[in-house]
Amino acid sequence: MITKKCGKKAIASISMAAIAFTIGFSVLQPIKAEAFNIGGAAGAIVGSAIQYTKFNKELNYYNNDGRNEYFEEIKKKDGVNEDPYKNELLTNIMTRLSASIAQSDSSITSKPYNYFVNNQTTFNAYCTLGHNMSVNAGLFDLLNYNENEVAFVVGHEMGHGQKDHPVQGFKKAVPVSIIASVWGSQTSGIEATGVNVLANYATAVNITKPQEWEADNLAFGYASHAGYNPGAGAAVWQRVIEKMGSSSSNFVGEIFSPSDHPKNEERRENYSKKLTEYSNQHVTVDNGVIKVNGKEFMTAGATDSMSSAERAYLIAGNLAAVYHNNNSAPEAYVENGLVKMGAQAILASNSNEADADALADKLNHIR
């Protein structure tokens, strides 16, 4: 830290600036100085500092030692969905992603995630204080229970958790008036006064654009390292665009201003580029056309539950896994209707595509 000596004029300037700040702050949130037995502008400044100290102390508590208490509070707020299929799928994803994260960030072993499926039918999920995660039942429905795609969404939220974005966001999300009224009334220690208030702001955390990009990029690493399809991130965003439009405010997770977050198309393209990087530059997707080594392999055919564009990213993801794990791609072949390269399944062709034998032959010519 760099320090400088201040003369009398500088001290006077700082004092005037403090008073000016206090006047502006009081317009937004009047604070009664007598509550702190200190008069005038100085009392407002000290009072505000006391409130924020208590608020930050409680945030730290529920982010760490009190995180299980906070978990129970958000379960009460959101409601718990007991559907066995949804819960089994989420547990499997959380187990695989947690093991993946532990390879590069051992902090997860001392602070494992609490998680549950809630009853909300909208497409949403969030990670809040204390590595506590709530996933809407509607998320599974919109993604048609595709484990690879759900894993990328959950991985995104775990990225926020690993980087402590919720704590940072809470400090911006909770209004000054709430901090003054709730934490200004506490006298000492950690009290239960604020836990339900914090629970009500669990989904209102202000996440910034850089934090969103960071969480997206972390999710790619977490999910692909866990063995999930590296094309699933782009596939999720393709599906979101098709089902919900291009507005970023429609996507899962935090409530945010669209102007502060990447556009859905930008996020899809980011994941698409990462897919290509993962393949060591061998595999690309261009307007639904899958290319291998710069040569056209196929245009994916749509199915009853998935568009051609979404399916293209998942097929390309399987190809990317081959090129990521092998110095040279093994020969393609057909087994029980599946086109495979080595042990990796690439696709099962449908009526909107060439048959499996023709696709395997095409791969062998361009691999």
N, C-alpha and C positions, 0 to 999 in steps of 0.2 A: 504494500500500500504506500502511495506517495503522499506525504504531508507537507504543508506549507505554513509558514508563520503568517499570522494575520495581524494587521495593525488595527487601530481604533476604528478607522473608516470602514474597513472590511467587516469588523464585528458589528458595526452599526447597520451595514447593508444586510448582513445575515439576519439580524434581529428584525429588520423591517420586512424582509422576505418571509420570515416565519409568521409575522403578524398578518401579512397579506394572504398567505396560504390559509391561515386560520379563518380569516373572514370568508374566503371563498368556500372553505370546507363547511363552515357553519351554515351557509346558505343551503347547501345540499342536505346536511344532517345536523340540526341544532343539538348541542350536547350541554347538559346542565352541569356547569362547573361545580356547583355546590355539592353534587353527589360525590365528588372526590375531595371536598373541603379545600379546593384551590380556586381562587378567583380569576376572572378575566380570561383573556386569550390563552395565556399559558395553561390555565386549567383545562381548556378544550383540547389542547395538544396532548397534555399528559393523560387526560381521560381517554382520548382516542388510542393512545399507545397502550394503555392498560387493557382496553377492550381487545385490541388486536393481539396482544400477548396471550390473553386467555383463549381467544379463538384459535391461534396457531398451536397452542398447547393441546387443545382438544383435537384439532386436526391430526396432530402427530400421534396422539393417543389412539384414535380410531384407525389410524393407518398402520398401527403396530400392535401394541399389547391389547387394545380393545377392539381389534378387527372382528373377532367372532361375535361380540355384542352388536357391532354395526351390521354384520351379516344377517343376524336375526331380525334386525330392524328393517332392512330392505326387503327381506322375505315377507314380512308382515305388510309392507307397503305394496309390493308387486303381486303377491299371491303366488303360491307354489303349484306348478302343474305336475301331476304324478304320472303322466303318460309313460309307460315303461320303455317304449321304443325310443322316444325322444331322449329320455334320461340315459338310456344305455348308450345311445349314439354320442351324446355329449360327454359322458364319462370316458368313453374310448378315445375321443378326440383330446380331451384334457390330459389323459394319461400319456398319450403319444407326444403331444406338444410339450408337456412339462419335461419329459425325458430329453426331448430335443433341445429345449432351452437350457437345461442343466449342463449340457456339453460346453456351453460358452458362458453361462452366467449361473454360478453356483448359489447365488442368493435365493433362488427359487426353492432350494431344498429346506431352508430355514423359514421361508415364508410361502408355503404352497398355496395355491388358489382355492378359495371357497367358490362354489358355483351352484346354480340351480336353473331350472326351466321355469319361467313364470307363465301366467295365463293369458298374457296379451297376444292378440291375434295379428298385430301389425309386425312389419319386418324390422326388427330392432334387436340390439344387444348392447350392453355397456359394461365396462370395468370401472369400478369406483374405488374408494379408499380401501386400503388393507388387502389388496388383491382379491376383492370380492366381485364376482361376476354374475350378472343376470342376463339370461338369454330368452327372448320371446319365443313362445310356441310358434308364432307365425313365421319366424325365420326358417324353421325346418320345412314348413309347408311351401313357402315361396321357392326355396332351393330344391324342392322335391326330394328331400332327405339325401341329397348327394353329399356324402361324407367329405370328399375332397374339397368341395366348395364351402361347406360349413366350417371346415378346419381353417380355411384362409380368413374367414370372418372372425372366428374365435382367436386365431393367431394375431390378428390386427389388434383386438382388444387387449390381449396379453402383452403386446408390444407397448401399449400405453401403460399397462401396469408395471412392466419391468423398468420403464424410464420415469416412473412416478409422475406421469402427466396429470392424473386425477388430482393430486395434492396441489399442483401448480394451478390447475384450472379452478379448484374450489376457491382459491384466494381471489380470483377474479369474478366468480359467479355469484357468491353470496353477497347481497346488497349491504351497503354500509348501515342502513337502518336496522337490518336484522342483526348484524354484529353488535350494534349499540344496544339493542333491546334485550338480546339473549345473553350475550357474553358480558355486557355491561352490568347485568344484575347478579352475576355470580361473584361470590366473595373469595373463594379459595378452592384449590384442587380441581379435579375433574368431576363434574357433576353430570347427571343424565339429562339436564335441561336441554342441551343442544343436539342430542343424538337423533331425535326425530326430525329436527330441523335439517340437519345434514342429510338425512335419508331422503328428504323431500327435494334436495338439490342434487341427488345422485346422478340424474340424467341431464342436468343443466350445466354441466361443467364446460367451460370455454376451452376448447381444444383448438390450437392454432394450425395454420397450414403447414409449417415446418414439422409440427408434431404428427400431423396426419401422414405426411410423406414418410417420416421416420417409422411410424407404426406399420404402414404398408410394406416398407422395405424389410423390416424385421419379420413381419408375417411370412414373407416369401422365404426367408432363410429358415425360420422355425418349421414351416410346413414341408418344404422340400426336403429338409434334413430328416424330418420324421417319416419320410417315404410317401408323402402325399403328392398327387399329380402337380408338377410345377406350372402347368397351364391353367390350373383351377382359379388362380387369382384373376387373370384376365377374363376367364369364363364367368365368374361371379359378376363382374362389372358389366359384361355384355348382357347378362340376364337382367340385371338391375335396370339397365337402359331400356331394354325391351319391355319390361314389366311395369316400370315406374317412371320412366322418362329420364331426362338428362340432368335434372336439378340435383345438386349434391345434398340438398336439405332432405331429400327423400331417402337417403341411404341409412344403413344401420348405424347405431352407436349414439354418439353425443348429439345433443341439440346444438346447432351452430348456425351461423350466418353463412349462406352460400358464397358470399363474396370473400370470406376468409378461408375457403377450402378449395381444394382442387376440383375441377370438373370431372364428372364421371368418365368421360371419354379420355381425359388425361390420365386417370388412374388405370383405366384399362390398358392404355398404350404403355404406361410405365411397366405394368406386369408383363405385357407382351415382349417388351425389350428385355426384361429380366429373364424371361423364358428363353429367348435367343442366346443371351449371355450364358445361361445355364447349359445350353447345348453346345457350348464352345463355338458359337456362330454357325452351326450347321442347319438349324431349323428356324424358319420364320413363318409368320401368318400375315398375309397381305390381303385385306378385304375378303376374308373367308377362304382364301386359297392357301393351302399348306405347301411350303416349298422346302426341299431338302437339298443342301449344297447349291442353292440358287436355282434349282430346277423344280418345276411344278410337279408335285406328287398327286394331289387331289383337292377337290372341293368337297367338303364334308356334306353329307346328306342330312336333312332334318329328320327328326323322329317325332312321335306324337307328343313328347314331353320336352323337347329341346330343339332350338333353332339350329340351322346350319352353322351360323357364326359362332354360337356358344360351343357347339360340338367340335368345331375346328380347333379351338384352343386346347380342349382336352386331348384330342388325338395328337396334336403337336406337342403337348406336354409329355405324353408317353414316348414320343420320338426323342424329345430333349433328354429324357432320363437315360435313354440308350447311349446317346452321344456324350452325356456327362460321365457315364460310368465305364466307357470303353474308349480306348485309344482309336480303334477303328470299329465301325458298326458291324455287328455280326450279320450273317445272311438271314434274310427274311424267309419265313415259311408259314404254312397254315396248319393249325392244330385244332381240331374240333370246331371249325368255323372261325377261329380267331387268327388274325394276322399277328405273328410274333417275330421278334428279333431277339435271339438268345432266350433268356427267361422272361423278357418283358413283353407283355401283351400290348399291342398297338391299337387294334380296333376289331370289332365285329361288324362287318359290312352290312348295310341294309339295302332295301329295294331301291333307294335313291342314289346308290353308288355302284361302282363296278364290283364284281364278285371278289371274294377274298383271294383267290388264286391270282387274278389279274393285278390286284393291288400289291401282293407280295412280289410278283414279278417286276412291277414298276419300281418298287423300292430297291430291288437288287440291281436295277440298271442305274440308279442315281445315288446309291448310298456311298 
